[in-house]
Amino acid sequence: MLNSIEGAINTLQSIYSFMIIGYVLLSWLPNARDSFIGVFLGKLVEPYLGIFRRFIPPIGGMLDLSPIIALFALRFIAAGLMGVIKFFVN
């Protein structure tokens, strides 16, 4: 049972990470965020990235490091959640 929970958490973390990366890559293409996929990813990813954008301003007005920090935080959240689950199951 613990392996299936760990697999589910890792899968969800990977999917959301790829969504963040895809959304960032769409920002490099003109008008890509206005497409259906861009709007869809924006609705799912922007609330999470917005948390980090409030505290991490873009460097030089162009380079936004908040997605990188958000990906690290997402990995730490997933690992912390697994640690809590393992603590209570064992």
C-alpha positions as CSV (number, residue, x, y, z in Angstrom):
1,M,0.0,0.0,0.0
2,L,2.8,2.4,0.9
3,N,4.5,1.8,-2.5
4,S,1.3,2.7,-4.4
5,I,0.9,5.9,-2.4
6,E,4.5,6.8,-3.0
7,G,4.0,6.1,-6.7
8,A,0.9,8.2,-6.9
9,I,2.6,11.1,-5.2
10,N,5.7,10.9,-7.4
11,T,3.5,10.6,-10.5
12,L,1.4,13.7,-9.5
13,Q,4.6,15.6,-8.7
14,S,6.1,14.7,-12.1
15,I,3.0,15.6,-14.0
16,Y,2.7,19.0,-12.3
17,S,6.5,19.6,-12.9
18,F,6.1,18.9,-16.6
19,M,3.1,21.3,-16.7
20,I,5.2,24.1,-15.1
21,I,8.0,23.4,-17.6
22,G,5.6,23.4,-20.5
23,Y,4.1,26.7,-19.4
24,V,7.5,28.3,-19.1
25,L,8.5,27.0,-22.5
26,L,5.2,28.5,-24.0
27,S,6.4,31.9,-22.7
28,W,9.2,31.8,-25.2
29,L,6.9,31.5,-28.2
30,P,4.9,34.5,-29.4
31,N,1.2,34.2,-28.6
32,A,1.5,30.6,-27.4
33,R,0.0,31.4,-24.0
34,D,-3.1,32.6,-25.8
35,S,-3.7,29.2,-27.3
36,F,-6.0,26.7,-25.7
37,I,-3.1,24.7,-24.2
38,G,-1.5,27.9,-22.9
39,V,-4.7,29.1,-21.2
40,F,-5.4,25.7,-19.8
41,L,-1.9,25.4,-18.3
42,G,-2.1,28.9,-17.1
43,K,-5.2,28.2,-15.1
44,L,-3.5,25.2,-13.4
45,V,0.0,26.5,-12.9
46,E,-0.3,30.3,-12.4
47,P,-1.9,30.1,-8.9
48,Y,1.1,28.1,-7.7
49,L,3.7,30.2,-9.5
50,G,2.0,33.4,-8.2
51,I,3.0,32.5,-4.7
52,F,6.7,32.6,-5.7
53,R,6.4,35.6,-8.0
54,R,5.2,37.7,-5.1
55,F,8.6,37.1,-3.3
56,I,11.0,36.6,-6.2
57,P,11.1,39.6,-8.6
58,P,12.4,39.0,-12.2
59,I,16.1,39.7,-12.6
60,G,16.8,42.5,-15.0
61,G,13.0,42.7,-15.7
62,M,13.3,39.7,-18.0
63,L,14.6,36.6,-16.2
64,D,12.0,35.0,-14.0
65,L,13.5,32.5,-11.5
66,S,10.3,31.8,-9.7
67,P,9.5,28.6,-11.8
68,I,12.8,27.1,-10.8
69,I,12.2,27.8,-7.1
70,A,8.7,26.5,-7.5
71,L,10.0,23.2,-9.0
72,F,12.4,22.8,-6.1
73,A,9.6,23.6,-3.6
74,L,7.3,21.1,-5.2
75,R,9.9,18.4,-4.9
76,F,10.5,19.2,-1.2
77,I,6.7,19.2,-0.6
78,A,6.4,15.7,-2.2
79,A,9.3,14.4,-0.3
80,G,7.9,15.9,3.0
81,L,4.5,14.4,2.3
82,M,6.0,11.0,1.8
83,G,8.0,11.4,5.0
84,V,4.9,12.2,7.0
85,I,3.0,9.3,5.4
86,K,5.8,6.9,6.2
87,F,6.0,8.1,9.8
88,F,2.4,7.4,10.4
89,V,2.2,4.1,8.5
90,N,5.2,2.6,10.2
